[in-house]
């Protein structure tokens, strides 16, 4: 049986542009780009070209862009590096529905004597447009808010938050939304993961705008961002830049197509599957994510049965599902956090695949409920 991949929010299938660019860069970009010999200079030229290409796709300057080994490394370096450069004692402030990379950065910061303030969200998973108003004590040192939620797709009011946060640096995890739409203006630091748009897993992006202070928070010298990050996989960076350029060119049409498909999924599930909840904003959301929770159904069992039927989906938190923990995102929203499945489409998803999924889903849910009675 051919497996239908519905976990595009974790990783998109490798884009043809990434595959071609990676293959071409392997022969020229394998040497250390920091070396002075010819092979090193070739790698450095490839890396610089990739940086310029990524900058053009994002609408920023090339010297603001740093490639990392992953989106997680980009988030950690972005959040902790800005905190390290701040002179005030204020807390790291982040929303309750951030990716676990932000939560872990906060825990690391707290373990070293820092403070963290968590801002709640409403039932749709959205943070208030003035999140710092709810923070007591010292003024925040950093504010971290994702551009859109990776589990339920709800967009965050990034532009309004930036306008309300004054001179507090705003670190935005743009991994979930960047393949589908531009990140709203106003951010100070942007982090993203190449595998979310069809690049390779070994590449992420960190963008620190001019004028934003950053200091190395990790072991080593008080060096520049690129020196602190260390050596990057040059062919993977080249592939990330090439696929980002291709995705930006096609994402408006692709997003429109995905939105039609996910709207159909939401409508069908709500009409056909009894006792189901579809968390997240039904309109102001990313175009490719549908999350639903079935009352009385174990999410892991549902995932397994869907996999047997030929569908690869994720259950619960994308970062905690293998540890059988309820989703912290859904818990923060105050919605049903068990029996949860996230269906996330990608550029290769077809209408026929969606139709087949909707055909088999009600029977699988009913079968699980019947056996659990």
C-alpha positions as CSV (number, residue, x, y, z in Angstrom):
1,X,0.0,0.0,0.0
2,X,1.3,3.4,-0.9
3,X,1.5,5.7,2.1
4,X,-0.1,9.2,1.8
5,X,2.0,11.7,3.6
6,X,-0.1,14.2,5.6
7,X,2.6,15.6,8.0
8,X,3.9,18.5,6.0
9,X,4.0,20.7,9.1
10,X,6.9,18.6,10.4
11,X,8.7,18.4,7.1
12,X,7.8,19.0,3.5
13,X,8.9,16.5,0.8
14,X,12.3,17.7,-0.6
15,X,11.7,20.3,-3.2
16,X,13.2,19.6,-6.7
17,X,15.0,22.9,-6.4
18,X,16.7,21.7,-3.2
19,X,17.6,18.3,-4.6
20,X,19.2,19.9,-7.7
21,X,21.0,22.6,-5.8
22,X,22.3,20.1,-3.2
23,X,23.7,17.7,-5.9
24,X,25.4,20.6,-7.7
25,X,26.9,22.0,-4.5
26,X,28.3,18.7,-3.2
27,X,31.2,18.7,-5.6
28,X,32.2,22.3,-4.8
29,X,31.0,23.0,-1.3
30,X,32.2,20.2,0.9
31,X,35.4,22.0,2.2
32,X,35.4,24.3,5.2
33,X,34.3,27.7,4.0
34,X,36.6,29.4,6.6
35,X,39.8,28.1,5.0
36,X,42.0,30.2,2.7
37,X,42.8,27.5,0.2
38,X,41.0,27.2,-3.1
39,X,38.4,24.6,-2.0
40,X,37.6,26.6,1.1
41,X,37.1,29.8,-1.0
42,X,34.8,27.9,-3.3
43,X,32.7,26.8,-0.4
44,X,32.7,30.3,1.0
45,X,31.5,31.7,-2.3
46,X,28.7,29.2,-2.4
47,X,27.7,30.0,1.1
48,X,27.7,33.7,0.4
49,X,25.6,33.3,-2.7
50,X,23.1,31.2,-0.7
51,X,23.0,33.9,2.0
52,X,22.3,36.6,-0.6
53,X,19.6,34.4,-2.2
54,X,17.9,33.7,1.1
55,X,18.0,37.4,2.0
56,X,16.4,38.4,-1.3
57,X,13.6,35.9,-0.6
58,X,13.0,37.3,2.9
59,X,13.4,40.9,1.9
60,X,16.4,41.5,4.3
61,X,20.1,42.3,3.9
62,X,22.5,39.4,3.3
63,X,24.6,40.4,6.3
64,X,21.5,39.9,8.6
65,X,21.2,36.2,7.5
66,X,23.0,33.3,9.2
67,X,22.5,29.6,8.3
68,X,22.2,27.2,11.2
69,X,22.1,23.4,11.5
70,X,18.4,23.4,12.3
71,X,15.4,25.5,13.1
72,X,15.9,24.6,16.8
73,X,19.4,25.9,16.8
74,X,18.1,29.1,15.1
75,X,15.5,29.6,17.9
76,X,18.0,28.9,20.7
77,X,20.6,31.2,19.2
78,X,18.0,33.9,18.5
79,X,16.3,33.9,21.9
80,X,19.3,33.3,24.1
81,X,21.7,35.6,22.1
82,X,19.4,38.6,22.4
83,X,18.9,37.9,26.2
84,X,22.7,37.7,26.7
85,X,23.2,41.1,25.0
86,X,20.6,42.9,27.1
87,X,21.8,44.8,30.1
88,X,18.5,44.8,32.1
89,X,17.2,42.0,34.4
90,X,13.8,41.6,32.8
91,X,12.3,38.2,32.0
92,X,12.1,36.3,28.7
93,X,8.4,36.6,27.8
94,X,6.8,34.0,25.5
95,X,3.3,32.8,24.7
96,X,2.0,29.5,26.2
97,X,1.8,27.9,22.7
98,X,5.3,28.4,21.5
99,X,7.3,25.5,19.9
100,X,9.2,23.4,22.4
101,X,12.4,25.0,21.2
102,X,11.3,28.2,22.8
103,X,10.1,26.5,26.0
104,X,13.5,24.7,26.3
105,X,15.4,28.0,25.8
106,X,13.3,29.4,28.6
107,X,14.1,26.4,30.9
108,X,17.8,26.8,30.1
109,X,17.6,30.5,30.9
110,X,15.8,29.8,34.2
111,X,18.3,27.2,35.2
112,X,21.0,29.9,35.0
113,X,19.1,32.4,37.2
114,X,17.0,34.1,34.6
115,X,13.3,34.8,34.7
116,X,10.6,33.6,32.3
117,X,7.0,34.9,32.0
118,X,4.4,32.9,30.0
119,X,1.6,34.8,28.4
120,X,-1.7,32.9,28.0
121,X,-3.7,32.6,24.8
122,X,-7.4,32.6,24.1
123,X,-9.4,29.5,23.1
124,X,-8.4,29.9,19.5
125,X,-4.7,29.8,20.4
126,X,-4.1,33.5,19.9
127,X,-2.0,35.7,22.1
128,X,-3.2,39.2,22.9
129,X,-1.9,42.0,20.7
130,X,-0.3,43.6,23.7
131,X,1.2,40.6,25.5
132,X,3.6,42.6,27.7
133,X,0.6,44.4,29.4
134,X,0.1,41.2,31.5
135,X,3.7,41.0,32.6
136,X,4.4,42.2,36.1
137,X,7.8,43.4,37.5
138,X,10.8,44.3,35.5
139,X,10.4,45.2,31.8
140,X,10.8,42.3,29.5
141,X,14.3,41.6,28.1
142,X,13.0,39.6,25.1
143,X,9.5,38.8,23.7
144,X,9.2,35.5,21.8
145,X,6.0,34.9,19.7
146,X,5.6,32.5,16.8
147,X,4.1,33.9,13.5
148,X,1.5,31.1,13.5
149,X,0.9,28.0,15.6
150,X,2.5,24.8,14.4
151,X,-0.2,22.6,15.8
152,X,-3.5,24.3,15.1
153,X,-2.5,26.9,12.4
154,X,-3.8,30.0,14.2
155,X,-1.9,33.1,13.1
156,X,-0.5,35.5,15.7
157,X,-0.9,39.3,15.4
158,X,2.8,39.8,14.9
159,X,2.6,43.4,13.5
160,X,0.3,44.5,16.3
161,X,2.5,42.9,18.9
162,X,5.6,44.6,17.4
163,X,3.8,47.9,17.6
164,X,2.9,47.4,21.2
165,X,6.2,46.0,22.5
166,X,8.2,49.3,22.2
167,X,11.9,48.7,22.3
168,X,11.7,45.1,23.6
169,X,13.2,42.8,20.9
170,X,10.7,40.6,19.3
171,X,11.9,37.1,18.4
172,X,9.6,35.4,15.9
173,X,9.7,31.7,15.2
174,X,8.5,31.8,11.6
175,X,9.0,28.1,10.8
176,X,5.3,27.2,10.5
177,X,4.2,30.1,8.3
178,X,7.2,31.1,6.1
179,X,6.6,28.4,3.4
180,X,3.0,29.7,3.0
181,X,3.1,33.5,3.5
182,X,5.4,36.4,4.3
183,X,6.0,37.0,8.0
184,X,4.5,40.3,9.1
185,X,6.8,43.2,9.6
186,X,8.1,44.4,13.0
187,X,10.2,41.5,14.2
188,X,13.7,41.9,15.5
189,X,14.9,38.3,15.1
190,X,13.4,35.6,12.8
191,X,14.1,31.9,13.0
192,X,13.0,29.2,10.5
193,X,13.7,25.6,9.5
194,X,14.5,24.6,5.9
195,X,12.7,21.3,6.1
196,X,9.4,23.1,6.6
197,X,9.6,24.5,3.0
198,X,11.2,21.5,1.3
199,X,14.9,22.0,2.1
200,X,17.0,19.5,4.0
201,X,16.8,18.8,7.7
202,X,20.4,20.0,8.3
203,X,19.7,23.7,7.6
204,X,17.9,26.5,9.4
205,X,17.9,30.3,9.2
206,X,18.5,33.0,11.7
207,X,17.9,36.6,10.8
208,X,19.0,39.3,13.2
209,X,18.0,42.8,12.0
210,X,20.5,45.6,12.0
211,X,20.6,47.5,15.3
212,X,19.6,44.4,17.4
213,X,22.2,43.5,19.9
214,X,23.3,39.9,20.0
215,X,25.9,38.2,22.2
216,X,27.1,34.6,22.1
217,X,25.2,32.7,24.9
218,X,27.0,29.4,24.3
219,X,30.4,28.1,25.4
220,X,33.2,29.8,23.5
221,X,34.5,33.2,22.8
222,X,32.2,36.3,22.7
223,X,32.2,36.0,18.9
224,X,30.0,37.0,16.0
225,X,26.8,35.1,15.3
226,X,28.3,33.1,12.5
227,X,31.4,32.2,14.5
228,X,29.2,31.2,17.4
229,X,27.0,29.0,15.3
230,X,30.1,27.1,13.9
231,X,30.6,25.4,10.6
232,X,27.4,24.8,8.5
233,X,26.6,22.3,5.9
234,X,27.2,24.4,2.8
235,X,25.4,22.1,0.3
236,X,22.4,22.0,2.7
237,X,22.5,25.8,3.0
238,X,22.6,26.1,-0.8
239,X,19.6,23.7,-1.1
240,X,17.8,25.7,1.6
241,X,18.2,29.0,-0.3
242,X,17.3,27.5,-3.7
243,X,14.1,25.8,-2.4
244,X,13.1,29.0,-0.4
245,X,13.4,31.0,-3.6
246,X,11.2,28.5,-5.4
247,X,8.7,28.3,-2.6
248,X,8.3,32.0,-2.3
249,X,7.6,32.2,-6.1
250,X,4.8,29.6,-5.9
251,X,3.4,30.0,-2.4
252,X,0.5,32.4,-3.2
253,X,-1.1,29.9,-5.7
254,X,-0.2,26.9,-3.5
255,X,-1.6,28.5,-0.4
256,X,-4.9,29.2,-2.2
257,X,-5.1,25.5,-3.3
258,X,-4.3,24.2,0.2
259,X,-6.9,26.5,1.8
260,X,-9.6,24.9,-0.4
261,X,-8.5,21.4,0.6
262,X,-8.3,22.1,4.3
263,X,-11.6,24.0,4.3
264,X,-13.2,20.8,2.8
265,X,-11.6,18.6,5.4
266,X,-12.8,20.8,8.3
267,X,-16.3,21.0,6.9
268,X,-16.5,17.2,6.3
269,X,-15.1,16.2,9.6
270,X,-17.5,18.5,11.5
271,X,-20.5,17.1,9.6
272,X,-19.7,13.4,9.5
273,X,-17.6,12.5,12.7
274,X,-19.7,12.7,15.9
275,X,-18.3,14.4,19.0
276,X,-15.4,16.0,17.3
277,X,-13.6,19.3,18.1
278,X,-11.6,21.3,15.6
279,X,-9.4,23.7,17.6
280,X,-7.8,26.8,16.2
281,X,-9.2,29.8,14.3
282,X,-11.4,28.5,11.4
283,X,-10.5,31.5,9.2
284,X,-7.4,33.4,10.3
285,X,-5.1,30.4,10.1
286,X,-2.4,28.8,8.0
287,X,-3.7,27.2,4.8
288,X,-2.3,23.7,5.2
289,X,-3.1,22.5,8.8
290,X,-6.3,20.9,10.1
291,X,-6.3,19.6,13.7
292,X,-9.2,17.7,15.2
293,X,-9.8,15.9,18.5
294,X,-12.3,13.0,18.8
295,X,-14.0,12.5,22.2
296,X,-13.4,9.1,23.6
297,X,-10.7,8.2,21.1
298,X,-7.0,7.7,22.0
299,X,-4.9,9.8,19.6
300,X,-2.1,7.2,19.4
301,X,-4.5,4.5,18.5
302,X,-6.1,6.7,15.8
303,X,-2.7,7.5,14.4
304,X,-1.8,3.8,14.2
305,X,-5.1,2.9,12.5
306,X,-4.7,5.7,10.0
307,X,-1.2,4.5,9.3
308,X,-2.5,1.0,8.7
309,X,-5.0,2.6,6.2
310,X,-2.1,4.3,4.4
311,X,-2.0,7.8,5.9
312,X,1.0,9.4,7.7
313,X,-0.3,12.0,10.2
314,X,0.9,13.3,13.5
315,X,-0.9,13.0,16.8
316,X,-0.9,15.5,19.7
317,X,2.1,17.7,19.9
318,X,4.5,17.2,17.0
319,X,7.4,17.3,19.5
320,X,5.9,15.2,22.3
321,X,3.8,12.6,20.5
322,X,6.5,10.0,20.8
323,X,6.6,10.6,24.6
324,X,2.8,10.1,25.0
325,X,2.3,13.5,26.6
326,X,-0.7,15.7,26.0
327,X,-0.1,18.7,23.8
328,X,0.9,21.8,25.8
329,X,-0.6,23.9,23.0
330,X,-4.1,22.4,23.3
331,X,-3.9,22.5,27.1
332,X,-3.0,26.2,27.0
333,X,-6.0,26.8,24.7
334,X,-8.3,24.9,27.1
335,X,-9.6,22.5,24.4
336,X,-9.7,18.7,24.2
337,X,-6.1,17.5,24.3
338,X,-6.6,13.8,23.9
339,X,-7.6,11.9,20.7
340,X,-5.9,14.7,18.8
341,X,-4.7,14.4,15.2
342,X,-3.0,17.0,13.0
343,X,-3.4,16.7,9.3
344,X,-0.9,19.0,7.5
345,X,-0.8,19.1,3.7
346,X,2.1,19.9,1.4
347,X,2.6,21.1,-2.2
348,X,2.3,17.5,-3.6
349,X,-1.0,16.7,-1.8
350,X,-3.8,15.9,-4.3
351,X,-7.6,16.2,-4.0
352,X,-7.9,12.5,-4.5
353,X,-5.7,11.8,-1.5
354,X,-7.8,14.1,0.7
355,X,-11.0,12.5,-0.6
356,X,-9.8,9.0,0.3
357,X,-8.8,10.1,3.8
358,X,-12.3,11.5,4.4
359,X,-13.8,8.3,3.2
360,X,-11.9,6.1,5.7
361,X,-11.7,8.4,8.7
362,X,-15.3,8.1,10.0
363,X,-15.2,4.3,10.0
364,X,-11.9,4.2,11.8
365,X,-13.1,6.6,14.5
366,X,-16.3,4.6,15.0
367,X,-14.4,1.3,15.1
368,X,-12.0,2.6,17.8
369,X,-15.0,4.0,19.9
370,X,-16.8,0.7,19.5
371,X,-13.9,-1.4,20.8
372,X,-13.2,1.0,23.7
373,X,-16.8,0.8,25.1
